[in-house]
Amino acid sequence: MTKARKLSQVMSDEAALAGFSRVRVAMVLTDPRAEDNPIVYVNHAFERTTGYERSAVVGRNCRFLQGEKTTKESVDRLREAVEAETDVSVDILNYRADGTSFVNRLIIAPISDSDGKVIYFLGIQKELYEEESEEKALNELLKKVRTRLAEDVSMVLETIGKPSARDDFDFAALNRRLECLQLVYESMKLSEEQDEDGRGHGIDLGSLLSRVGSAVAHENGRPGVRYLQDIEAMDVNLDSAVRISLLVSEVLANAFDHAFERMEEGLVELRMTRLAAGGLRVVTTDDGVGLPRNAPFPDPDSVGGRLIEALVSGLDATMTPVRGAAGTVVMIDVPVGVADF
C-alpha cells in the first residue's frame, strides 16, 4: 500500500489536479485479466469528449474509438505497450459516437498490486487542438495527473483486489469510488480558485464531504429514506482528503444499501465536527434494522470492509460501530495532523 505523503511533498500535483477539469481530462480504466481487456470505468469527461455514454462502453475494448484514418503505427504502439505492461504516450486519431474525428493525446499506465502483477490499466485522455499538438506544458500536466491518479487508484484497487465469487465486488461500487476521487480533485481546483493571498490552504473537507455525501445519497438512496448532513468547515491536506472522502463514501453507501431491508422509510445522517484536542470526528447514523448481533463491522470478508479497514489504518484513525436504540451509529475519529500541509 502506498504510504501517505504530506501535501508539501506533492505540490506539483496541485497544478496538475487543478487542471483536471479545466483541460477536460478523460479517465478510463480497463481490466487486462478479463478477455479482451475491457473498459470497466470511464469518467464524465470521457462521455463528454467521445459522445458515448458509460453504459455503451463498459465491457468493450477501447479499439471501438478507432476508425478509417487511425494510423497503424499509433495502434501498434498502444498494443505493444499493453503487452509489455509499460507506460506509453500516443497521439491517436479517434472517432466520436456521431462519427466525427478528433486527435486524442493518450497516456496509458499499468496499475500493479503489491506483488507487482498488473491488475488494471489506467488511461488518461485529452482531446488535442491544433495549437496544443506540440505543447510541452500539456504533456507535463498529463503526466502529473497520471502519477497522482495512478497512486490513488492503486490504493483503492490493491485493497479491494481481484473480484471473486465470495466478494461483494461490483463495478457500480468501483464507479462510486473513482467518482469520489474526482470530487477530491475538483475540490482542489476550487480551493485554488478561491485562494486570494497566493498561499495554499489545503482542501475544504466540509465542502468536499457535503458533495460526497449528496452524491452517495443520490446514487444509493431510494424513496422513503431521508438524508441529512451537518458538516463543519475544515482544511486538510490532499492525502487526508482522499482517504477521509473514500471512507465516508463507503460507510454511507453501506448504510443506504443494508440498513433498511424490508423497511419503507428511514433516515441516514452524516455529521463532522472538529475535536477540541485537534483532529476531527465523523459520525454516521441510521434508524434502520441495526447491525446483526456478533457481526463484525466492517466485514473483513467483503470488498467494502477491506477498503474501510485500510483507510482507517492509513489515517491512523479509530472507528467505533454501535448498535443504537434503533439502527447503527458509526463514529470515526481522525487524529491531529490531518491539516498538516
C-alpha positions as CSV (number, residue, x, y, z in Angstrom):
1,M,0.0,0.0,0.0
2,T,1.3,3.4,-0.9
3,K,2.2,5.4,2.1
4,A,0.6,8.8,2.7
5,R,2.5,11.9,1.7
6,K,2.3,15.4,3.0
7,L,0.9,17.9,0.6
8,S,4.2,19.8,0.7
9,Q,5.8,16.8,-0.9
10,V,3.3,16.8,-3.8
11,M,2.8,20.5,-4.6
12,S,3.4,19.7,-8.3
13,D,0.2,17.7,-8.1
14,E,-1.7,20.8,-7.1
15,A,-1.3,22.4,-10.5
16,A,-1.9,19.1,-12.3
17,L,-5.1,18.2,-10.4
18,A,-6.4,21.8,-10.6
19,G,-6.2,21.4,-14.3
20,F,-8.0,18.1,-14.2
21,S,-11.4,19.7,-15.0
22,R,-10.0,22.7,-16.8
23,V,-8.4,20.7,-19.6
24,R,-11.2,18.2,-19.7
25,V,-9.0,15.2,-19.0
26,A,-10.9,11.9,-19.6
27,M,-10.1,8.8,-17.5
28,V,-10.5,5.2,-18.5
29,L,-9.9,2.0,-16.5
30,T,-9.6,-1.4,-18.2
31,D,-9.2,-4.9,-16.8
32,P,-6.5,-7.0,-18.5
33,R,-7.4,-10.0,-16.5
34,A,-10.7,-10.2,-18.4
35,E,-11.0,-11.3,-22.0
36,D,-10.0,-8.6,-24.5
37,N,-9.0,-6.1,-21.7
38,P,-12.5,-4.4,-21.5
39,I,-13.3,-1.0,-20.1
40,V,-14.7,-1.1,-16.5
41,Y,-14.9,2.6,-15.8
42,V,-15.0,5.9,-17.6
43,N,-15.5,9.4,-16.1
44,H,-17.9,12.1,-17.2
45,A,-15.1,13.9,-19.2
46,F,-14.8,10.8,-21.4
47,E,-18.6,10.8,-22.0
48,R,-18.5,14.5,-23.0
49,T,-15.4,14.1,-25.2
50,T,-16.5,11.0,-27.1
51,G,-20.3,11.3,-27.0
52,Y,-20.6,7.7,-25.7
53,E,-22.5,7.1,-22.5
54,R,-20.9,4.9,-19.9
55,S,-23.4,2.2,-20.4
56,A,-22.4,1.9,-24.1
57,V,-18.7,1.4,-23.5
58,V,-18.3,-0.6,-20.3
59,G,-17.4,-4.1,-21.2
60,R,-15.9,-3.2,-24.6
61,N,-12.2,-2.8,-25.7
62,C,-11.1,0.7,-26.3
63,R,-10.5,0.0,-30.0
64,F,-14.1,1.0,-30.8
65,L,-12.8,4.6,-30.8
66,Q,-10.6,3.8,-33.8
67,G,-11.7,4.4,-37.4
68,E,-10.8,4.5,-41.0
69,K,-8.0,7.1,-40.7
70,T,-6.5,5.9,-37.4
71,T,-2.9,5.0,-38.2
72,K,-1.5,1.5,-37.7
73,E,1.6,3.0,-36.1
74,S,-0.3,4.5,-33.2
75,V,-2.4,1.4,-32.7
76,D,0.8,-0.8,-32.7
77,R,2.4,1.4,-30.1
78,L,-0.6,1.0,-27.8
79,R,-0.8,-2.7,-28.3
80,E,2.9,-3.2,-27.7
81,A,2.9,-1.1,-24.5
82,V,-0.1,-3.1,-23.1
83,E,1.6,-6.4,-24.0
84,A,4.8,-5.2,-22.3
85,E,2.9,-3.7,-19.4
86,T,4.6,-0.4,-19.7
87,D,3.7,3.3,-19.9
88,V,3.1,4.9,-23.3
89,S,2.0,8.3,-24.6
90,V,0.5,8.4,-28.1
91,D,-1.4,11.0,-30.2
92,I,-4.1,8.9,-31.9
93,L,-7.0,9.8,-34.2
94,N,-10.2,8.7,-32.6
95,Y,-13.9,8.9,-33.5
96,R,-16.9,10.2,-31.5
97,A,-20.2,8.5,-31.4
98,D,-21.5,10.8,-34.1
99,G,-18.7,9.8,-36.4
100,T,-16.6,13.0,-36.2
101,S,-12.9,12.5,-35.6
102,F,-10.6,14.2,-33.1
103,V,-6.9,13.8,-32.1
104,N,-6.5,12.2,-28.7
105,R,-3.4,12.5,-26.6
106,L,-3.5,9.2,-24.7
107,I,-1.3,8.2,-21.8
108,I,-1.6,4.6,-20.6
109,A,-0.1,3.3,-17.4
110,P,-0.3,-0.2,-15.7
111,I,-1.7,-0.4,-12.2
112,S,0.0,-3.1,-10.2
113,D,-0.7,-4.9,-7.0
114,S,1.7,-5.4,-4.1
115,D,3.2,-8.4,-5.9
116,G,3.9,-6.4,-9.0
117,K,1.2,-8.0,-11.0
118,V,-0.8,-5.7,-13.3
119,I,-4.4,-5.7,-12.3
120,Y,-5.7,-2.7,-14.4
121,F,-4.6,-0.2,-17.0
122,L,-5.3,3.5,-16.4
123,G,-5.8,5.7,-19.5
124,I,-5.6,9.5,-19.3
125,Q,-7.0,11.1,-22.4
126,K,-7.1,14.7,-23.6
127,E,-8.6,16.0,-26.9
128,L,-5.9,18.0,-28.7
129,Y,-6.5,21.1,-30.7
130,E,-4.1,22.3,-33.3
131,E,-2.3,24.8,-31.1
132,E,-1.7,22.2,-28.5
133,S,-0.1,19.5,-30.6
134,E,3.5,20.3,-29.6
135,E,2.8,21.9,-26.2
136,K,5.3,20.5,-23.7
137,A,3.4,22.0,-20.7
138,L,0.4,19.9,-21.6
139,N,2.5,16.8,-21.7
140,E,3.8,17.6,-18.2
141,L,0.3,18.3,-16.9
142,L,-1.0,15.0,-18.2
143,K,2.0,13.1,-16.7
144,K,1.4,14.7,-13.3
145,V,-2.3,13.8,-13.4
146,R,-1.3,10.3,-14.4
147,T,1.1,10.0,-11.5
148,R,-1.4,11.2,-8.9
149,L,-4.3,9.2,-10.4
150,A,-2.2,6.0,-10.6
151,E,-1.3,6.4,-6.9
152,D,-4.8,7.0,-5.6
153,V,-6.4,4.4,-7.9
154,S,-3.8,1.9,-7.0
155,M,-4.6,2.4,-3.3
156,V,-8.2,1.6,-3.9
157,L,-7.7,-1.3,-6.4
158,E,-4.9,-3.0,-4.4
159,T,-7.1,-3.0,-1.3
160,I,-10.2,-4.5,-3.0
161,G,-8.2,-6.9,-5.0
162,K,-9.4,-9.2,-7.8
163,P,-13.1,-9.9,-7.9
164,S,-14.1,-13.4,-6.7
165,A,-17.3,-15.4,-6.2
166,R,-17.4,-14.7,-2.5
167,D,-16.8,-11.0,-2.8
168,D,-19.5,-8.3,-3.0
169,F,-17.4,-6.6,-5.7
170,D,-19.4,-4.8,-8.4
171,F,-18.4,-2.2,-10.9
172,A,-21.1,0.2,-9.7
173,A,-19.2,0.4,-6.4
174,L,-16.0,0.8,-8.3
175,N,-17.5,3.7,-10.2
176,R,-18.6,5.4,-7.0
177,R,-15.1,5.1,-5.5
178,L,-13.4,6.6,-8.6
179,E,-16.0,9.4,-8.9
180,C,-15.2,10.2,-5.2
181,L,-11.6,10.6,-6.2
182,Q,-12.6,13.1,-8.9
183,L,-14.7,15.1,-6.4
184,V,-11.4,15.4,-4.4
185,Y,-9.5,16.7,-7.4
186,E,-12.3,19.1,-8.3
187,S,-12.2,20.4,-4.7
188,M,-8.5,21.1,-5.1
189,K,-9.3,23.2,-8.2
190,L,-12.0,25.1,-6.3
191,S,-9.6,25.7,-3.5
192,E,-7.0,27.1,-5.9
193,E,-9.6,29.5,-7.5
194,Q,-10.7,30.8,-4.0
195,D,-7.1,31.3,-2.8
196,E,-6.8,35.2,-2.7
197,D,-3.5,35.6,-0.9
198,G,-1.5,33.2,-3.1
199,R,-0.8,30.7,-0.3
200,G,-2.0,27.1,-0.2
201,H,-4.7,26.3,2.3
202,G,-5.4,22.7,1.6
203,I,-8.8,21.3,0.7
204,D,-12.1,22.4,2.5
205,L,-13.1,19.0,3.8
206,G,-16.5,20.2,4.9
207,S,-17.5,21.3,1.4
208,L,-16.0,18.2,-0.1
209,L,-17.8,15.8,2.2
210,S,-21.1,17.6,1.6
211,R,-20.6,16.8,-2.1
212,V,-19.6,13.2,-1.4
213,G,-22.5,12.6,0.9
214,S,-25.0,14.1,-1.5
215,A,-23.6,12.0,-4.4
216,V,-23.9,8.8,-2.4
217,A,-27.4,9.7,-1.2
218,H,-28.4,10.3,-4.8
219,E,-26.9,7.1,-6.2
220,N,-27.6,4.7,-3.3
221,G,-30.7,6.2,-1.8
222,R,-34.3,5.3,-2.5
223,P,-37.8,6.9,-1.9
224,G,-38.7,7.0,1.7
225,V,-35.1,7.1,3.0
226,R,-34.2,10.7,4.0
227,Y,-30.7,12.1,4.2
228,L,-29.4,14.9,6.5
229,Q,-25.9,16.3,6.9
230,D,-24.3,18.8,9.3
231,I,-20.6,19.3,8.4
232,E,-18.2,21.9,9.7
233,A,-15.5,23.5,7.5
234,M,-12.0,22.3,8.0
235,D,-8.9,22.4,5.8
236,V,-7.0,19.1,5.3
237,N,-4.1,18.0,3.1
238,L,-4.6,16.1,-0.2
239,D,-3.9,12.7,1.1
240,S,-6.2,13.1,4.1
241,A,-9.0,14.4,1.8
242,V,-8.7,11.3,-0.4
243,R,-8.8,8.8,2.4
244,I,-11.5,10.5,4.5
245,S,-13.7,11.1,1.5
246,L,-13.4,7.4,0.4
247,L,-14.0,6.3,4.0
248,V,-17.2,8.4,4.3
249,S,-18.4,7.2,0.9
250,E,-18.0,3.5,2.0
251,V,-19.8,3.9,5.3
252,L,-22.6,5.9,3.9
253,A,-23.1,3.6,1.0
254,N,-23.2,0.6,3.4
255,A,-26.0,2.4,5.4
256,F,-28.1,3.1,2.4
257,D,-27.6,-0.4,0.9
258,H,-28.2,-2.5,4.0
259,A,-29.8,-0.6,6.9
260,F,-33.4,-0.6,5.6
261,E,-34.1,-4.1,4.5
262,R,-37.9,-4.6,4.5
263,M,-38.4,-1.0,5.7
264,E,-40.3,1.6,3.7
265,E,-38.9,4.6,5.5
266,G,-35.7,5.6,7.2
267,L,-33.2,8.3,8.0
268,V,-29.4,8.5,7.4
269,E,-27.4,11.3,8.9
270,L,-23.8,12.4,8.4
271,R,-22.0,14.8,10.8
272,M,-18.5,16.1,11.0
273,T,-17.1,18.2,13.8
274,R,-13.7,19.4,15.0
275,L,-12.3,17.8,18.1
276,A,-11.2,20.1,20.9
277,A,-7.9,18.3,21.1
278,G,-7.4,18.5,17.4
279,G,-8.4,16.3,14.5
280,L,-12.0,15.6,13.6
281,R,-14.9,13.3,14.3
282,V,-17.2,11.9,11.6
283,V,-20.4,10.2,12.7
284,T,-22.9,8.4,10.5
285,T,-26.2,7.2,11.9
286,D,-29.2,5.4,10.6
287,D,-32.5,4.3,12.2
288,G,-32.7,1.0,10.3
289,V,-32.6,-2.7,11.3
290,G,-29.3,-2.4,13.1
291,L,-26.1,-4.5,13.0
292,P,-26.7,-8.2,13.4
293,R,-25.5,-9.4,16.8
294,N,-21.9,-10.6,16.8
295,A,-21.5,-9.5,13.2
296,P,-18.1,-7.6,12.6
297,F,-18.1,-4.1,11.2
298,P,-16.5,-3.7,8.8
299,D,-16.8,-7.2,7.4
300,P,-13.2,-8.3,6.6
301,D,-14.5,-10.8,4.1
302,S,-16.2,-8.1,1.9
303,V,-14.6,-5.7,-0.6
304,G,-16.0,-2.6,1.2
305,G,-15.0,-3.9,4.6
306,R,-11.4,-4.4,3.5
307,L,-11.3,-0.9,2.0
308,I,-12.7,0.6,5.2
309,E,-10.1,-1.1,7.3
310,A,-7.3,0.0,5.0
311,L,-8.5,3.6,5.0
312,V,-8.9,3.7,8.8
313,S,-5.4,2.3,9.2
314,G,-3.9,4.8,6.7
315,L,-5.4,7.7,8.6
316,D,-4.3,6.3,12.0
317,A,-8.0,6.8,12.9
318,T,-10.3,4.9,15.3
319,M,-13.7,3.6,14.3
320,T,-16.4,2.6,16.7
321,P,-19.6,1.0,15.5
322,V,-22.5,0.9,18.0
323,R,-26.0,-0.6,17.9
324,G,-28.3,2.3,18.7
325,A,-31.8,2.3,20.2
326,A,-32.8,2.0,16.5
327,G,-30.3,1.4,13.8
328,T,-26.5,1.9,13.8
329,V,-24.0,4.6,14.8
330,V,-20.5,4.6,13.3
331,M,-18.1,7.1,14.9
332,I,-14.7,7.8,13.2
333,D,-12.1,9.9,15.0
334,V,-9.2,11.1,12.8
335,P,-6.3,12.4,15.0
336,V,-4.5,15.7,15.0
337,G,-2.3,16.1,11.9
338,V,-4.9,15.9,9.1
339,A,-4.4,19.6,8.4
340,D,-0.6,19.5,8.1
341,F,0.5,20.7,4.7
